[in-house]
Amino acid sequence: MHVTISPSRVSGTARAPPSKSYTHRAILASGYAETATVHDALWSADTRATARAVELFGGDVEQTAGSTLEVTGFDGVPAVPADVIDCDNSGTTMRLVTATAALADRTSVLTGDSSLRSRPQGPLLEAIAELGGEAFSTRGNGQAPLVVTGPITGERVSIPGDVSSQYISALLMAGAVTDDGLCIDLEAELKSAPYVDVTIEVLADFGVDARATDDGFVVDGGQSYAPESGTYHVPGDFSSISYLASLGALAGDESVTVRGAQPSAQGDTAILDILEAMGAAVDWDRSAGTVTVARGDLEGIEVSVEDTPDLLPTIAVLGAAAEGDTHITNAEHVRFKETDRVSAMAEELGKMGVKTTEERDSLTVHGSDSTLEGATVEGRGDHRIVMSLAVAALLADGSTTIHGAEHVDVSFPGFFDVLEGLGVALERNESEN
């Protein structure tokens, strides 16, 4: 599908979708449990992949009323899957359930689409081997398809923290149901650290204790997953809120209010500080869970995405509309997402007349030297690229057509409906021709 967006002014109220990160972890934590009910879940392409994995490990996930999931788990003892675990495009699914597969007493095979099969998994495979399991890439390059044989028996493992925090999250979730638990020593500084905080928060809500140490993280063994009263509620997603809040900052007729913005461990709450630092008017009512953003004259800033890699596309668009330079640093790990998001944003914004300087670990957007113009751009099979380009399109001179727009379903089903509700003029075309 492609979507054509015309320059628009926006106003009104929208609800953020539930957090994808929390939903992934809640579904898998429910799988580790005997039973659980997950309320306010994001039922998207990515989270359905995690649900399918839970079912292949012997559980069952049923969507009941709207966004409620009823999960019958495998109670800490995953069965050997009867089929290949297809993680589709979901890197979170693959990494989290690779560690689950290492608990089974025989062999599991995991794969995904072409994008996922290009993403690094080597450090997690090495960790599983260090813990007494067997794990390898069929192509010998540290990328899926993966073959994992358990059960793991070790108590201590070393792993780098600068490739993906999801390796640590996966091992913490699995380590809780081993006999002896797991101590994780970090070989390199942890990037995307708030995502491990999210994991520890979800584990606590399911009655599992995991904690940071001076050298990494530890989780005690012999624990059981059991949320209080058998239920768990997923908070709103600040990665998705970043696009809606940016609409208000860039194209607000009056202001845009986003509901579902309850405080949580999400690192991407940083988008509100970033918007304020650039000159937008931001009001976050934490008790009500609402964020209201009004348009301002934005100025470029320097911002690190070491802990917030998913914000890079949004920040790049804000920089395109700001005076001066916006320097996005500590960004090398952002190249290992659904696509190389550093290059993707430089190239696609370039088609719209935006000047950038790309380095291995940074992206600088030269707002004063740029003029946003309507163009035909590619979503690169990446939901975050699509949504950020949609925000940029509102300020362009002329219409912008985004190809591959259907990929928003990965994290924000109904994204374009929400835009229309706020006043965005757009046309959908199911054909890519």
C-alpha positions as CSV (number, residue, x, y, z in Angstrom):
1,M,0.0,0.0,0.0
2,H,1.1,3.6,-0.6
3,V,-0.2,6.7,1.1
4,T,-0.2,10.2,-0.3
5,I,-0.1,13.0,2.3
6,S,-0.8,16.6,1.6
7,P,0.5,19.5,3.8
8,S,-1.9,19.9,6.7
9,R,-2.5,21.5,10.0
10,V,-3.6,19.3,12.9
11,S,-5.4,19.6,16.2
12,G,-7.5,17.5,18.5
13,T,-7.0,14.4,20.7
14,A,-5.7,11.0,19.9
15,R,-5.0,7.8,21.9
16,A,-1.6,6.2,21.7
17,P,-1.5,2.5,21.0
18,P,-0.4,0.2,23.8
19,S,3.3,-0.4,24.1
20,K,4.8,-3.0,21.7
21,S,7.8,-3.6,24.0
22,Y,5.6,-4.2,27.1
23,T,3.1,-6.4,25.1
24,H,5.9,-8.7,23.8
25,R,7.2,-9.2,27.3
26,A,3.7,-9.6,28.8
27,I,2.7,-12.3,26.3
28,L,5.9,-14.2,26.9
29,A,5.8,-13.8,30.6
30,S,2.2,-15.1,30.5
31,G,3.6,-18.0,28.5
32,Y,6.0,-18.7,31.3
33,A,3.1,-18.6,33.8
34,E,0.3,-21.1,34.3
35,T,-2.4,-18.7,33.1
36,A,-2.7,-14.9,32.8
37,T,-4.9,-12.2,31.3
38,V,-3.2,-9.4,29.5
39,H,-5.4,-6.2,29.2
40,D,-4.8,-3.3,26.7
41,A,-2.4,-5.4,24.6
42,L,-1.1,-4.3,21.2
43,W,-2.3,-6.9,18.8
44,S,0.0,-6.3,15.9
45,A,2.1,-8.2,13.4
46,D,5.1,-8.3,15.7
47,T,3.2,-9.2,18.9
48,R,1.3,-11.9,17.1
49,A,4.7,-13.5,16.3
50,T,5.4,-13.7,20.0
51,A,2.0,-15.2,20.6
52,R,2.6,-17.9,18.0
53,A,5.9,-18.8,19.6
54,V,4.2,-19.2,23.0
55,E,1.7,-21.6,21.3
56,L,4.5,-23.6,19.8
57,F,6.1,-24.0,23.2
58,G,2.8,-25.5,24.4
59,G,0.8,-22.5,25.5
60,D,-2.3,-20.9,24.0
61,V,-3.1,-17.2,23.3
62,E,-6.6,-16.1,22.6
63,Q,-7.7,-12.6,21.8
64,T,-11.1,-12.1,23.5
65,A,-12.7,-8.7,24.0
66,G,-10.9,-6.1,21.9
67,S,-7.3,-5.8,23.3
68,T,-7.6,-8.5,26.0
69,L,-5.6,-11.7,25.7
70,E,-6.3,-14.8,27.6
71,V,-3.1,-16.9,27.9
72,T,-2.7,-20.4,29.0
73,G,1.0,-20.8,29.6
74,F,3.6,-23.6,29.5
75,D,4.2,-23.0,33.2
76,G,8.0,-22.5,33.0
77,V,8.6,-25.7,31.0
78,P,8.5,-25.0,27.2
79,A,7.8,-28.0,25.0
80,V,9.9,-28.7,21.9
81,P,8.1,-26.9,19.1
82,A,6.4,-29.1,16.6
83,D,7.2,-26.6,13.8
84,V,9.7,-23.9,12.9
85,I,9.2,-20.7,14.9
86,D,8.6,-18.0,12.3
87,C,9.3,-14.7,14.0
88,D,8.2,-12.8,10.8
89,N,9.8,-9.3,11.0
90,S,10.0,-9.1,14.8
91,G,13.5,-8.9,16.3
92,T,12.1,-8.7,19.8
93,T,10.3,-12.0,19.3
94,M,13.4,-13.8,17.9
95,R,15.7,-12.7,20.7
96,L,13.3,-13.3,23.6
97,V,12.1,-16.7,22.4
98,T,15.6,-17.9,21.4
99,A,16.4,-18.0,25.2
100,T,13.1,-19.7,25.8
101,A,14.0,-22.4,23.2
102,A,17.2,-23.0,25.2
103,L,15.1,-24.3,28.1
104,A,13.5,-27.0,26.0
105,D,15.2,-30.5,26.2
106,R,15.6,-30.9,22.5
107,T,16.0,-28.8,19.3
108,S,14.1,-25.7,18.1
109,V,14.5,-23.9,14.8
110,L,13.8,-20.1,14.5
111,T,13.6,-18.0,11.3
112,G,12.0,-14.8,10.0
113,D,11.6,-12.6,7.0
114,S,14.5,-11.4,4.9
115,S,15.0,-8.3,7.1
116,L,15.1,-10.3,10.3
117,R,17.4,-12.8,8.8
118,S,20.0,-10.0,8.4
119,R,20.0,-9.0,12.0
120,P,22.8,-10.0,14.5
121,Q,22.0,-12.8,16.9
122,G,25.6,-14.1,17.5
123,P,26.2,-12.9,21.0
124,L,23.0,-14.6,22.2
125,L,23.9,-17.9,20.5
126,E,27.4,-17.7,22.2
127,A,25.7,-17.1,25.6
128,I,23.5,-20.1,25.2
129,A,26.5,-22.3,24.3
130,E,28.4,-20.9,27.3
131,L,25.5,-22.0,29.5
132,G,25.7,-25.6,28.3
133,G,23.2,-25.5,25.4
134,E,23.9,-25.7,21.7
135,A,23.0,-22.8,19.4
136,F,24.2,-21.9,15.9
137,S,23.3,-20.0,12.8
138,T,22.6,-22.3,9.8
139,R,24.7,-20.0,7.6
140,G,27.5,-19.6,10.2
141,N,27.1,-15.8,10.1
142,G,25.3,-15.2,13.5
143,Q,22.0,-14.6,11.7
144,A,18.8,-16.5,11.4
145,P,17.8,-19.3,10.7
146,L,18.9,-20.4,14.1
147,V,19.1,-23.9,15.6
148,V,18.9,-24.1,19.4
149,T,19.1,-27.2,21.6
150,G,18.7,-27.1,25.4
151,P,18.4,-27.3,28.2
152,I,20.9,-24.7,29.5
153,T,22.4,-25.5,32.9
154,G,25.0,-22.8,33.6
155,E,24.7,-20.2,36.2
156,R,26.9,-17.4,34.8
157,V,27.4,-15.9,31.4
158,S,29.3,-13.0,29.8
159,I,27.7,-11.0,27.0
160,P,28.3,-7.7,25.2
161,G,25.8,-5.0,26.0
162,D,26.4,-2.7,23.0
163,V,24.7,-4.7,20.3
164,S,21.2,-5.4,21.7
165,S,19.7,-5.1,25.1
166,Q,17.2,-7.8,24.1
167,Y,19.9,-10.4,24.7
168,I,19.9,-9.5,28.3
169,S,16.1,-9.3,28.5
170,A,15.8,-12.8,26.9
171,L,18.3,-14.4,29.4
172,L,16.7,-12.7,32.4
173,M,13.2,-14.0,31.4
174,A,14.5,-17.6,30.9
175,G,16.9,-17.6,33.8
176,A,14.1,-17.1,36.3
177,V,12.7,-20.7,35.7
178,T,16.1,-22.5,35.7
179,D,17.1,-24.3,38.9
180,D,20.0,-22.1,39.8
181,G,19.2,-18.7,38.2
182,L,21.5,-16.7,36.1
183,C,24.2,-14.0,36.6
184,I,24.9,-11.9,33.5
185,D,28.2,-10.1,33.3
186,L,28.4,-7.3,30.7
187,E,31.5,-7.3,28.5
188,A,30.7,-3.9,27.1
189,E,28.6,-0.9,28.1
190,L,24.9,-1.5,27.9
191,K,23.0,0.4,25.2
192,S,19.3,0.8,25.1
193,A,19.4,0.2,28.9
194,P,15.8,1.4,29.5
195,Y,14.5,-1.7,27.6
196,V,16.1,-3.9,30.3
197,D,14.4,-1.7,32.9
198,V,11.1,-2.5,31.1
199,T,11.8,-6.2,31.3
200,I,12.6,-6.0,35.0
201,E,9.4,-4.0,35.6
202,V,7.3,-6.6,33.7
203,L,9.0,-9.4,35.6
204,A,8.2,-7.7,38.9
205,D,4.6,-7.4,37.9
206,F,4.6,-11.2,37.2
207,G,6.1,-11.9,40.6
208,V,9.7,-12.5,39.4
209,D,12.7,-10.8,41.0
210,A,15.6,-9.6,38.7
211,R,18.0,-6.9,39.4
212,A,21.0,-4.9,38.3
213,T,24.5,-5.6,39.8
214,D,27.8,-3.7,39.6
215,D,28.8,-6.0,36.7
216,G,25.5,-6.6,34.9
217,F,22.3,-8.3,36.1
218,V,21.1,-11.3,38.1
219,V,17.9,-13.3,38.4
220,D,17.3,-16.0,41.0
221,G,16.3,-19.5,39.8
222,G,13.3,-21.6,40.8
223,Q,10.8,-18.7,40.4
224,S,7.3,-18.8,39.1
225,Y,5.5,-16.3,36.9
226,A,2.2,-15.3,38.4
227,P,0.8,-11.7,38.0
228,E,-1.2,-10.3,40.9
229,S,-4.9,-11.4,40.5
230,G,-3.8,-13.1,37.3
231,T,-4.0,-9.9,35.2
232,Y,-1.6,-7.5,33.6
233,H,-2.3,-4.1,32.0
234,V,-0.1,-2.8,29.2
235,P,0.8,0.9,29.3
236,G,0.7,3.3,26.3
237,D,3.7,3.3,23.9
238,F,6.0,6.3,23.9
239,S,7.7,5.3,20.7
240,S,4.3,5.8,19.0
241,I,3.6,8.9,21.1
242,S,6.7,10.5,19.6
243,Y,5.0,10.8,16.2
244,L,1.7,12.2,17.6
245,A,3.5,14.6,19.9
246,S,5.7,15.7,16.9
247,L,2.6,16.4,14.9
248,G,1.6,19.0,17.5
249,A,5.1,20.5,17.6
250,L,5.4,20.8,13.8
251,A,2.0,21.2,12.4
252,G,-0.3,22.0,15.3
253,D,-3.1,24.4,14.4
254,E,-3.7,24.8,18.2
255,S,-2.4,21.8,20.0
256,V,-2.5,18.0,19.9
257,T,-3.3,16.0,23.0
258,V,-2.3,12.3,23.3
259,R,-4.0,10.0,25.8
260,G,-2.4,6.8,27.2
261,A,0.8,8.5,28.3
262,Q,1.1,7.0,31.8
263,P,4.6,7.0,33.4
264,S,6.6,3.8,33.0
265,A,10.2,2.6,32.5
266,Q,10.1,3.4,28.8
267,G,13.2,5.3,27.8
268,D,11.3,6.9,24.9
269,T,9.6,9.2,27.3
270,A,12.7,11.3,26.5
271,I,10.9,12.5,23.4
272,L,9.0,15.0,25.6
273,D,12.2,16.5,27.0
274,I,13.7,16.6,23.4
275,L,10.6,18.4,22.1
276,E,10.7,20.9,24.9
277,A,14.5,21.5,24.5
278,M,13.9,22.2,20.8
279,G,11.2,24.8,21.6
280,A,7.9,23.1,21.5
281,A,5.3,23.7,24.3
282,V,4.8,20.4,26.2
283,D,2.5,19.6,29.1
284,W,2.6,16.1,30.5
285,D,-0.2,15.4,33.1
286,R,1.3,12.2,34.5
287,S,-1.7,11.4,36.8
288,A,-4.2,11.7,33.9
289,G,-1.8,10.1,31.4
290,T,-2.1,12.9,28.8
291,V,0.4,14.9,26.9
292,T,-0.5,18.1,25.1
293,V,2.0,19.6,22.6
294,A,1.7,23.0,20.8
295,R,3.7,24.2,17.8
296,G,6.8,26.2,18.4
297,D,9.8,27.6,16.6
298,L,12.2,24.7,16.8
299,E,15.9,24.9,17.1
300,G,18.4,22.2,16.5
301,I,20.1,20.5,19.5
302,E,22.5,17.6,20.1
303,V,20.9,14.5,21.4
304,S,22.2,11.0,22.2
305,V,20.1,8.0,21.2
306,E,22.3,5.5,23.1
307,D,19.3,4.5,25.2
308,T,16.5,5.5,22.8
309,P,17.3,4.1,19.3
310,D,13.7,4.0,18.2
311,L,13.5,7.8,18.5
312,L,16.2,8.5,15.8
313,P,13.7,8.7,12.8
314,T,11.4,11.1,14.8
315,I,14.3,13.3,15.9
316,A,15.6,13.5,12.3
317,V,12.3,14.8,11.1
318,L,12.2,17.4,13.9
319,G,15.7,18.4,12.9
320,A,14.6,18.9,9.3
321,A,12.1,21.5,10.5
322,A,14.4,23.2,13.0
323,E,16.8,26.1,12.7
324,G,20.4,25.2,12.8
325,D,21.8,21.6,13.1
326,T,20.4,18.7,15.0
327,H,23.2,16.3,15.9
328,I,22.1,12.8,16.7
329,T,24.9,10.8,18.4
330,N,25.6,7.3,19.8
331,A,23.6,5.9,16.9
332,E,25.6,3.0,15.5
333,H,23.3,0.4,17.0
334,V,20.3,2.0,15.2
335,R,21.8,0.6,12.0
336,F,20.8,-3.0,13.2
337,K,17.0,-2.5,13.3
338,E,14.4,-3.5,10.7
339,T,16.6,-1.5,8.4
340,D,19.7,0.7,8.8
341,R,17.7,3.6,10.1
342,V,20.6,6.0,10.1
343,S,21.1,5.7,6.3
344,A,17.4,5.2,5.6
345,M,16.5,8.6,7.2
346,A,19.4,10.4,5.5
347,E,18.4,9.0,2.1
348,E,14.6,9.4,2.3
349,L,14.7,12.8,3.8
350,G,17.3,13.7,1.2
351,K,14.6,13.0,-1.5
352,M,12.5,15.6,0.3
353,G,15.3,18.2,0.1
354,V,16.8,17.7,3.6
355,K,20.5,18.1,4.0
356,T,22.2,15.6,6.3
357,T,25.7,14.5,7.3
358,E,25.9,10.8,8.0
359,E,28.7,9.1,10.0
360,R,29.0,5.6,11.4
361,D,27.8,6.6,14.9
362,S,25.8,9.8,14.2
363,L,23.4,11.7,11.9
364,T,23.4,15.5,11.6
365,V,20.4,17.2,10.1
366,H,21.0,20.6,8.7
367,G,17.7,22.3,9.2
368,S,18.7,25.8,8.1
369,D,20.0,24.4,4.8
370,S,17.0,22.3,4.1
371,T,13.6,22.9,2.3
372,L,11.1,20.2,2.8
373,E,9.5,19.3,-0.6
374,G,6.9,16.8,-1.6
375,A,8.5,13.6,-3.0
376,T,8.0,9.9,-3.4
377,V,9.8,8.0,-0.6
378,E,10.2,4.4,0.5
379,G,9.2,3.1,3.9
380,R,12.0,0.5,3.7
381,G,9.7,-2.2,5.2
382,D,10.1,-0.4,8.5
383,H,7.2,1.0,10.5
384,R,9.2,3.7,12.2
385,I,10.5,5.0,8.9
386,V,7.0,5.1,7.5
387,M,5.5,7.0,10.4
388,S,8.3,9.5,10.7
389,L,8.1,10.3,7.0
390,A,4.4,10.8,7.4
391,V,5.1,13.5,10.0
392,A,7.6,15.2,7.6
393,A,5.1,15.2,4.8
394,L,2.8,17.6,6.7
395,L,5.4,20.4,6.3
396,A,6.5,19.7,2.8
397,D,5.8,21.9,-0.2
398,G,3.5,19.6,-2.2
399,S,2.3,16.1,-1.7
400,T,4.4,13.2,-0.5
401,T,3.8,9.6,-1.4
402,I,5.1,6.9,1.0
403,H,5.5,3.4,-0.4
404,G,5.2,0.4,1.9
405,A,2.9,2.3,4.2
406,E,1.2,-0.9,5.4
407,H,4.2,-1.6,7.7
408,V,2.7,0.7,10.3
409,D,0.7,-2.4,11.4
410,V,3.8,-3.7,13.1
411,S,3.4,-1.3,16.0
412,F,0.6,1.2,15.3
413,P,-2.4,-0.4,13.5
414,G,-4.8,2.5,12.6
415,F,-2.0,5.1,12.4
416,F,-3.4,6.7,9.3
417,D,-6.9,6.7,10.7
418,V,-5.5,8.6,13.7
419,L,-3.8,11.1,11.4
420,E,-7.1,11.7,9.5
421,G,-8.9,12.2,12.8
422,L,-6.4,15.0,13.6
423,G,-7.0,16.7,10.3
424,V,-4.4,15.2,8.0
425,A,-5.3,15.1,4.3
426,L,-4.3,11.8,2.9
427,E,-5.2,9.2,0.3
428,R,-4.6,5.5,0.5
429,N,-3.9,3.2,-2.5
430,E,-3.6,-0.5,-2.0
431,S,-1.6,-0.9,-5.2
432,E,2.1,-0.2,-5.2
433,N,2.2,0.6,-8.9
